[in-house]
């Protein structure tokens, strides 16, 4: 196993990582450009986005979703895609409808 094969393997790995990062950034851009608090809502799940400066609208949507029977399951920060730059641009909240929880 020579250096050429090691470099080839590294090149393929870098391409896969770059492609994955590009997809993540594209999805992040779609989320941040969305004007709606409720990013996705189906019968079983709902995803809410809380951006900076939109607390009042977010809490109203949060209240409405929970009154409709959705239960908060998880949340995560939306961070800047630049590595080592840990700036929260907002938060994603994941809900599941209680009637689909067993």
CORSULBEL-V526683 format. One record per residue. N is the residue number from 1. RES is the residue in one letter. SS is DSSP state (H for helix, E for strand, - for the rest). OMEGA is omega as a letter, one per 40 degrees, with the letter a starting at -180 (none if undefined). Layout:
N,RES,SS,OMEGA
N,RES,SS,OMEGA
This chain:
1,X,-,a
2,X,-,a
3,X,H,a
4,X,H,a
5,X,H,i
6,X,H,i
7,X,H,i
8,X,H,i
9,X,H,i
10,X,H,i
11,X,H,i
12,X,H,i
13,X,H,i
14,X,H,i
15,X,H,i
16,X,H,i
17,X,H,i
18,X,H,i
19,X,H,i
20,X,H,i
21,X,H,i
22,X,H,i
23,X,H,i
24,X,H,a
25,X,H,i
26,X,H,i
27,X,H,i
28,X,H,i
29,X,H,i
30,X,H,i
31,X,H,a
32,X,H,i
33,X,H,i
34,X,-,i
35,X,-,a
36,X,-,i
37,X,-,i
38,X,E,a
39,X,E,a
40,X,E,i
41,X,E,i
42,X,-,i
43,X,-,a
44,X,-,a
45,X,E,i
46,X,E,i
47,X,E,i
48,X,E,i
49,X,E,i
50,X,E,i
51,X,E,i
52,X,-,i
53,X,-,a
54,X,-,a
55,X,H,a
56,X,H,i
57,X,H,i
58,X,H,a
59,X,H,i
60,X,H,i
61,X,H,i
62,X,H,i
63,X,H,a
64,X,H,a
65,X,H,a
66,X,H,i
67,X,H,i
68,X,-,i
69,X,-,i
70,X,E,a
71,X,E,i
72,X,E,a
73,X,E,a
74,X,E,i
75,X,E,i
76,X,E,i
77,X,E,i
78,X,E,a
79,X,E,i
80,X,-,a
81,X,-,i
82,X,-,a
83,X,-,i
84,X,-,i
85,X,-,a
86,X,-,a
87,X,-,i
88,X,E,i
89,X,E,a
90,X,E,a
91,X,E,i
92,X,E,i
93,X,E,a
94,X,E,a
95,X,E,i
96,X,E,i
97,X,E,a
98,X,H,a
99,X,H,i
100,X,H,i
101,X,-,a
102,X,-,none
